[in-house]
Amino acid sequence: MAGYRGVLFDLFGTLIGVAAERLPELAVDDRAVRSTLGGLTGLLGEIAPGVPLPDVWQALVTASDELAQARSWDHVELPSRERFRRALALVGCEESACDEGAVLLSRAHMRLIAEATVFPDEHAALLRVVRATHRVAVVSNFDDTATGYEILRRHGILDQVDVVVISEGLGLRKPHPALVRVPLRELGMAPAEALLVGDTFAEDVGAAHAAGVDCAWIDGRGAGVPETAGVRPRWVIRRLAELAPILGLGSLG
């Protein structure tokens, strides 16, 4: 058992999940994919009239790949609307229309994402127990700050945390250590006093290591620490409930 005073939770894949079956279906190359675009057909018809929906989907994939490649080395987080702006440009949307269209699409997309989120009872129970004895922060890589707060509010998490740091608002994303150092400063804690909990090895373990904070990595697939990993988490768990004994809170089953 370690004497941590604070716990920094990742959001997606750690506290919150996204139920794919709640997302609309979209037909692409004779196959059905789950995508928010399936629920944005009317809006897309106004913004990019005459452009087939699968073409927009492919443009969005291309834009997403470009952004992911760039942020893999600079760790800069751009807002969701930038991804849609690039996709609209790829399908021939005029620049003046792209900017406003991207904002409208991003907002509609985020509403559908928020509606598809789930907060498992087991996670809710763990958070209540942790909150009773520790300071709590949420530290998330997410490209829309407002929707991040809406998801926290929707599931009753916002009232149970002391600090929220979302990468879009900061302009940087994990594994950049700023995502850990900012909440530590706001909590008034030294690195040794906090534990970061997350499910993404490169981002969560990497950020924790860079900031000098211990990490509990959720190895949901049971794959083990990657052989090529240059750093190791202090703790490896399979489910969030296994965090309780690490924090000296007994067992949640």
Summary of the structure (lengths in Angstrom):
residues: 253
radius of gyration: 19.4
end to end distance: 17.4
largest distance: 60.7
contacts: 831
relative contact order: 0.16
helix: 51%
strand: 17%
